[in-house]
Amino acid sequence: MIAALKNNILNTISWKTNRKIVVFESDDWGSIRMSSKESYQKLLDKGYPVDYCAYSSNDALESNEDVHYLAEVLLEVKDKNGNPACITLNMLSANPDYDKIKQNNFQEYYWEPFAKTLSDYPSHHNVMQLYKEGVRSKVFRPQLHGREHINVSRWFDALQKGEQRSLDAFENRTISLPKVKKTNGRKDFMDSFGLQVETSSDSYEQILLDAADVFNKTWGFSSSTFMAPCYTWHPELEHHLKDVGVEALQGTYVQRIPDETKKIKVRRKYHFMGQKNKLQQRYLIRNVFFEPTEFKSNFNIEDTLRDIQKAFKFRTPAIIQTHRLNYIGFINQENRDTNLKGLQNLLQQIVKLYPDVEFMSSDQLVDIMNGRNGK
């Protein structure tokens, strides 16, 4: 009840529009997560509860088929302006270079651009071409998610200390394994910009510079929005983001700020749609969720449609969170096929209920909020 009241207050003071704007934001593209079916099985056999983690059991580097079939579904539906449904693909620019790290006996960290990682996988040779075709046809719009989906300093510290769980993950070319029967996340090295160990030599500023450099060279434009992994970042990071051209920060109502003094090592800060910080960067708030893989039996498409209706009632854009794992079939084909049918149904329902809907990407929405391309 208190959470609902707080959300209603935040909705009331949010940026307003009479337009029916729908934005899909999808995280984790370009990162490895679980490297293969074989690695999954090896880790399961070792006793790690990877089968209880939706990400460990489904999420993987996107394959040719994954990207192709997602683009097909998005192209089927058009908005009032004739534009197809569009997904903002929040991209990680790099992955660990496992071979180099091992050759140097964990003495130094090395990373490789995600396009290089794609070239080493069995059915991923055409992903970059499919991405670029999707950008041209307006179903995909890449934006920045960081360099790696890893808190490099803490992960590498664990590897150097010989922590068995981290070493077992490393041998199977993945980063994080759940300790217990639940989804692993921020506490398992996934919060790229969370707390660091004191010995870290790779600053967050340098990580962002690397990430932006790879992103710009890959796509031919800079990212005007940014999504912090695990919704965790310190306000100081926003200055570095400003330096690489970021005008808006994606997220939910809650920002997790790293804080060593807190028991759970984060403190919360609340935002509302379109809010500006001192640097005049805006906050984009995810107020709708399409996460069938993670929520499983608790997921209901009617809840997604109800949240879209609620957003429009408050005259705010409907920003739909939908992680990459929902569309990945490289490890579990049924996962992708089932969820693509669900996405197809959702899109058909949206255009039926709202004939005046407009599909757009996160950066297009920021342009409208800032008075650019707003007609």
C-alpha positions as CSV (number, residue, x, y, z in Angstrom):
1,M,0.0,0.0,0.0
2,I,2.8,2.5,0.9
3,A,4.8,1.6,-2.2
4,A,1.7,2.1,-4.4
5,L,1.0,5.5,-2.8
6,K,4.6,6.5,-3.3
7,N,4.4,5.5,-7.0
8,N,1.2,7.4,-7.5
9,I,2.8,10.6,-6.0
10,L,5.8,10.2,-8.3
11,N,3.5,9.6,-11.3
12,T,1.6,12.8,-10.4
13,I,4.7,15.0,-10.6
14,S,6.2,13.3,-13.6
15,W,6.8,14.8,-17.1
16,K,3.4,14.9,-18.9
17,T,2.3,14.3,-22.5
18,N,-1.0,13.6,-24.2
19,R,0.7,11.3,-26.6
20,K,0.4,7.5,-26.2
21,I,4.2,6.8,-26.2
22,V,5.5,3.2,-25.7
23,V,9.2,2.5,-25.2
24,F,10.7,-0.9,-24.7
25,E,14.0,-1.0,-22.8
26,S,16.0,-4.2,-22.8
27,D,19.2,-4.8,-20.9
28,D,22.3,-7.1,-21.2
29,W,22.8,-7.4,-24.9
30,G,26.4,-8.2,-25.9
31,S,27.3,-9.9,-22.6
32,I,28.0,-13.6,-22.2
33,R,26.1,-14.6,-19.0
34,M,25.9,-18.4,-19.3
35,S,28.4,-19.5,-22.0
36,S,26.8,-22.7,-23.3
37,K,24.5,-25.7,-22.5
38,E,27.6,-27.7,-21.7
39,S,28.8,-25.1,-19.1
40,Y,25.4,-25.0,-17.6
41,Q,25.4,-28.8,-17.2
42,K,28.9,-28.9,-15.7
43,L,28.0,-26.3,-13.1
44,L,24.8,-28.0,-12.3
45,D,26.7,-31.3,-11.8
46,K,29.1,-29.5,-9.4
47,G,26.1,-28.6,-7.2
48,Y,25.6,-25.0,-8.1
49,P,21.8,-24.2,-8.2
50,V,21.9,-22.6,-11.7
51,D,18.6,-24.2,-12.5
52,Y,16.9,-21.9,-9.9
53,C,18.3,-18.8,-11.5
54,A,16.3,-17.6,-14.6
55,Y,19.4,-15.9,-16.0
56,S,21.9,-18.7,-15.4
57,S,19.5,-21.2,-17.1
58,N,18.3,-19.1,-20.0
59,D,20.4,-16.0,-20.7
60,A,23.3,-16.2,-23.1
61,L,25.1,-14.3,-25.8
62,E,22.5,-13.6,-28.5
63,S,22.7,-15.8,-31.5
64,N,21.7,-15.3,-35.2
65,E,18.3,-16.9,-34.6
66,D,17.6,-14.9,-31.4
67,V,18.1,-11.6,-33.2
68,H,16.4,-12.6,-36.4
69,Y,13.2,-13.9,-34.8
70,L,12.9,-10.9,-32.4
71,A,13.2,-8.5,-35.3
72,E,10.5,-10.4,-37.2
73,V,8.0,-10.1,-34.4
74,L,8.7,-6.3,-34.0
75,L,8.2,-5.7,-37.7
76,E,4.8,-7.2,-37.7
77,V,3.1,-4.4,-35.8
78,K,3.0,-0.7,-36.8
79,D,2.0,2.4,-34.8
80,K,-0.1,5.4,-36.0
81,N,2.9,6.8,-37.8
82,G,3.7,3.5,-39.7
83,N,6.7,2.8,-37.5
84,P,7.3,-0.7,-36.2
85,A,7.6,-1.6,-32.6
86,C,11.1,-0.7,-31.4
87,I,13.3,-2.1,-28.6
88,T,16.1,0.0,-27.1
89,L,18.9,-2.6,-26.8
90,N,21.1,-1.6,-23.9
91,M,24.5,-2.9,-24.9
92,L,27.5,-4.0,-23.0
93,S,30.6,-3.0,-25.0
94,A,32.9,-5.8,-23.8
95,N,33.4,-9.2,-22.1
96,P,36.4,-10.6,-20.2
97,D,39.1,-12.0,-22.3
98,Y,39.2,-15.3,-20.5
99,D,42.2,-16.8,-22.4
100,K,44.5,-13.8,-21.7
101,I,43.5,-13.6,-18.1
102,K,44.3,-17.3,-17.6
103,Q,47.5,-17.1,-19.5
104,N,48.6,-14.3,-17.1
105,N,47.6,-16.3,-14.1
106,F,45.0,-13.8,-12.9
107,Q,47.7,-11.1,-12.5
108,E,46.0,-8.6,-14.9
109,Y,42.5,-8.1,-16.2
110,Y,41.9,-8.1,-19.9
111,W,38.7,-7.4,-21.9
112,E,37.6,-7.8,-25.5
113,P,35.0,-5.9,-27.6
114,F,31.7,-7.8,-27.7
115,A,31.9,-8.1,-31.5
116,K,35.1,-10.2,-30.9
117,T,33.2,-12.4,-28.5
118,L,30.5,-13.0,-31.1
119,S,33.0,-14.1,-33.6
120,D,34.2,-16.9,-31.2
121,Y,30.7,-18.4,-30.8
122,P,29.2,-21.2,-33.0
123,S,26.0,-19.6,-34.4
124,H,26.7,-15.9,-33.9
125,H,28.6,-14.9,-37.1
126,N,25.7,-12.9,-38.5
127,V,24.5,-11.1,-35.4
128,M,26.2,-7.7,-36.2
129,Q,24.7,-7.6,-39.7
130,L,21.2,-8.5,-38.2
131,Y,21.6,-5.8,-35.6
132,K,22.4,-3.2,-38.2
133,E,19.5,-4.3,-40.4
134,G,17.3,-3.9,-37.4
135,V,18.6,-0.4,-36.7
136,R,17.9,0.6,-40.4
137,S,14.3,-0.8,-40.2
138,K,13.8,1.0,-36.8
139,V,13.1,-2.1,-34.7
140,F,16.4,-1.8,-32.8
141,R,18.1,1.2,-31.2
142,P,21.4,0.5,-29.3
143,Q,22.1,2.4,-26.2
144,L,24.9,2.1,-23.6
145,H,24.7,-0.3,-20.6
146,G,28.4,-0.2,-19.7
147,R,31.7,-2.0,-20.6
148,E,31.0,-5.3,-18.9
149,H,28.1,-6.5,-16.7
150,I,30.7,-7.1,-14.0
151,N,32.1,-5.3,-11.0
152,V,35.6,-6.0,-12.3
153,S,37.5,-5.0,-9.2
154,R,35.5,-7.3,-6.8
155,W,35.4,-10.2,-9.3
156,F,39.1,-10.1,-10.0
157,D,39.8,-9.8,-6.3
158,A,37.9,-13.0,-5.7
159,L,39.7,-14.8,-8.6
160,Q,43.1,-13.7,-7.2
161,K,42.2,-14.9,-3.8
162,G,41.2,-18.3,-5.2
163,E,37.6,-18.2,-4.3
164,Q,36.3,-21.6,-5.6
165,R,32.9,-20.4,-6.8
166,S,34.5,-17.7,-8.9
167,L,37.1,-20.1,-10.2
168,D,34.5,-22.6,-11.2
169,A,32.5,-19.9,-13.0
170,F,35.7,-18.7,-14.7
171,E,36.6,-22.2,-16.0
172,N,33.1,-22.3,-17.7
173,R,33.6,-18.8,-19.1
174,T,30.9,-17.1,-17.0
175,I,31.2,-14.6,-14.1
176,S,28.6,-15.1,-11.5
177,L,27.0,-18.2,-9.9
178,P,24.2,-18.3,-7.4
179,K,25.1,-19.4,-3.8
180,V,21.5,-20.4,-3.0
181,K,18.4,-21.3,-4.9
182,K,17.6,-17.8,-6.2
183,T,18.5,-15.4,-9.0
184,N,22.0,-14.1,-8.6
185,G,22.6,-10.4,-9.0
186,R,24.2,-7.3,-7.4
187,K,25.9,-9.3,-4.6
188,D,27.4,-11.7,-7.1
189,F,29.6,-9.2,-9.0
190,M,26.9,-8.1,-11.4
191,D,26.7,-4.4,-10.2
192,S,29.3,-2.9,-12.6
193,F,29.4,0.4,-10.8
194,G,28.8,-0.7,-7.2
195,L,31.3,-0.7,-4.4
196,Q,35.0,-1.4,-5.4
197,V,37.8,-3.0,-3.5
198,E,40.5,-0.5,-2.5
199,T,43.2,-2.1,-4.7
200,S,41.3,-1.4,-7.9
201,S,43.4,0.3,-10.5
202,D,40.7,0.6,-13.2
203,S,38.6,3.7,-12.4
204,Y,34.9,4.0,-13.3
205,E,35.8,7.0,-15.4
206,Q,38.1,4.8,-17.5
207,I,35.6,2.0,-17.8
208,L,33.0,4.4,-19.1
209,L,35.5,6.0,-21.6
210,D,36.3,2.5,-22.9
211,A,32.6,1.6,-23.1
212,A,31.7,4.7,-25.0
213,D,34.6,4.4,-27.3
214,V,33.7,0.9,-28.4
215,F,30.0,1.8,-28.6
216,N,30.7,4.9,-30.8
217,K,33.0,3.0,-33.2
218,T,30.5,0.1,-33.4
219,W,27.3,2.0,-34.1
220,G,28.6,5.3,-35.6
221,F,26.8,7.5,-33.0
222,S,27.1,8.2,-29.3
223,S,24.6,7.0,-26.8
224,S,22.4,9.7,-25.3
225,T,21.0,7.4,-22.6
226,F,22.6,5.0,-20.1
227,M,21.3,2.1,-18.0
228,A,23.4,1.2,-15.0
229,P,23.7,-2.5,-14.4
230,C,21.6,-3.7,-11.4
231,Y,20.2,-0.1,-11.2
232,T,23.3,0.7,-9.0
233,W,25.4,3.8,-9.4
234,H,26.8,6.7,-7.4
235,P,25.6,10.3,-8.3
236,E,29.3,11.1,-9.0
237,L,29.1,8.7,-12.0
238,E,26.7,11.1,-13.7
239,H,29.5,13.6,-14.3
240,H,31.5,11.0,-16.2
241,L,28.4,10.0,-18.1
242,K,27.9,13.7,-19.0
243,D,31.4,13.8,-20.4
244,V,30.6,10.9,-22.9
245,G,27.4,12.5,-24.1
246,V,24.7,10.9,-21.9
247,E,21.7,13.1,-21.5
248,A,19.4,10.7,-19.6
249,L,19.6,7.8,-17.2
250,Q,17.3,4.8,-17.6
251,G,16.1,3.0,-14.5
252,T,13.2,2.4,-12.2
253,Y,11.8,4.7,-9.5
254,V,14.6,3.6,-7.2
255,Q,18.4,4.3,-7.7
256,R,20.7,2.1,-5.6
257,I,23.6,4.2,-4.4
258,P,26.7,2.3,-3.2
259,D,27.3,3.0,0.5
260,E,29.8,1.1,2.7
261,T,28.1,2.3,5.9
262,K,24.8,0.4,5.1
263,K,24.2,-3.2,6.1
264,I,23.1,-4.1,2.6
265,K,25.8,-1.7,1.1
266,V,23.3,0.5,-0.8
267,R,21.0,3.3,0.0
268,R,17.9,4.3,-2.0
269,K,17.1,7.4,-3.9
270,Y,13.8,8.0,-5.6
271,H,13.2,9.5,-9.0
272,F,10.2,10.5,-11.2
273,M,9.7,10.4,-15.0
274,G,11.5,13.2,-16.7
275,Q,13.2,14.6,-13.5
276,K,16.4,16.5,-14.1
277,N,19.5,16.4,-12.0
278,K,22.0,19.3,-11.4
279,L,23.7,18.4,-14.7
280,Q,20.3,18.7,-16.6
281,Q,20.3,15.0,-17.3
282,R,16.9,13.4,-17.1
283,Y,15.7,10.2,-15.5
284,L,13.6,7.8,-17.5
285,I,11.5,5.6,-15.3
286,R,10.4,2.1,-16.2
287,N,6.7,1.8,-15.1
288,V,5.7,-1.3,-17.0
289,F,7.2,-4.8,-17.0
290,F,7.3,-7.6,-19.5
291,E,9.5,-10.2,-17.8
292,P,7.9,-13.7,-18.4
293,T,11.1,-15.7,-17.9
294,E,12.1,-14.2,-14.6
295,F,8.6,-13.9,-13.1
296,K,7.5,-17.4,-14.5
297,S,4.1,-18.5,-13.1
298,N,3.6,-15.1,-11.5
299,F,3.7,-13.3,-14.8
300,N,0.5,-12.2,-16.5
301,I,0.3,-10.2,-19.7
302,E,-2.8,-8.5,-18.2
303,D,-0.7,-6.9,-15.6
304,T,1.5,-5.5,-18.3
305,L,-1.5,-4.1,-20.1
306,R,-2.9,-2.7,-16.9
307,D,0.4,-0.8,-16.1
308,I,0.4,0.7,-19.6
309,Q,-3.2,1.9,-19.0
310,K,-2.1,3.4,-15.7
311,A,0.8,5.2,-17.3
312,F,-1.5,6.7,-19.9
313,K,-4.0,7.6,-17.2
314,F,-1.2,9.7,-15.6
315,R,-0.3,11.1,-19.0
316,T,3.2,9.6,-18.9
317,P,5.0,7.5,-21.4
318,A,4.8,3.7,-20.9
319,I,8.4,2.5,-20.6
320,I,8.4,-1.3,-20.6
321,Q,11.3,-3.2,-19.0
322,T,12.0,-6.5,-20.8
323,H,15.4,-8.1,-20.3
324,R,17.3,-9.9,-23.0
325,L,16.9,-13.3,-21.4
326,N,13.2,-13.4,-22.5
327,Y,14.3,-13.6,-26.1
328,I,17.3,-16.0,-25.9
329,G,17.0,-19.6,-27.2
330,F,20.7,-20.4,-27.5
331,I,20.5,-22.5,-24.3
332,N,16.8,-23.1,-24.1
333,Q,14.9,-22.7,-27.4
334,E,11.5,-23.1,-25.8
335,N,12.3,-20.0,-23.7
336,R,12.6,-17.8,-26.8
337,D,9.8,-19.3,-28.7
338,T,7.3,-19.0,-25.9
339,N,8.1,-15.5,-25.0
340,L,8.1,-14.2,-28.6
341,K,4.5,-15.4,-28.9
342,G,3.8,-13.5,-25.7
343,L,5.5,-10.4,-27.1
344,Q,3.5,-10.7,-30.3
345,N,0.3,-10.9,-28.3
346,L,1.3,-7.9,-26.2
347,L,2.1,-5.8,-29.3
348,Q,-1.2,-6.7,-31.0
349,Q,-3.1,-5.8,-27.8
350,I,-1.4,-2.5,-27.6
351,V,-2.2,-1.3,-31.1
352,K,-5.8,-2.6,-30.7
353,L,-6.4,-0.8,-27.4
354,Y,-4.5,2.4,-28.4
355,P,-4.8,3.0,-32.2
356,D,-2.9,6.3,-31.6
357,V,0.1,4.7,-30.0
358,E,3.6,5.7,-30.9
359,F,6.5,3.3,-30.6
360,M,9.9,4.9,-30.0
361,S,13.3,4.4,-28.5
362,S,14.6,5.8,-25.2
363,D,16.8,8.5,-26.9
364,Q,13.8,9.6,-29.1
365,L,11.8,10.1,-26.0
366,V,14.6,12.2,-24.5
367,D,14.5,14.4,-27.6
368,I,10.8,15.0,-27.1
369,M,11.2,15.8,-23.4
370,N,13.9,18.3,-24.3
371,G,11.8,19.9,-27.1
372,R,13.6,18.3,-30.0
373,N,11.8,16.4,-32.8
374,G,8.6,16.8,-30.8
375,K,6.0,17.0,-33.5
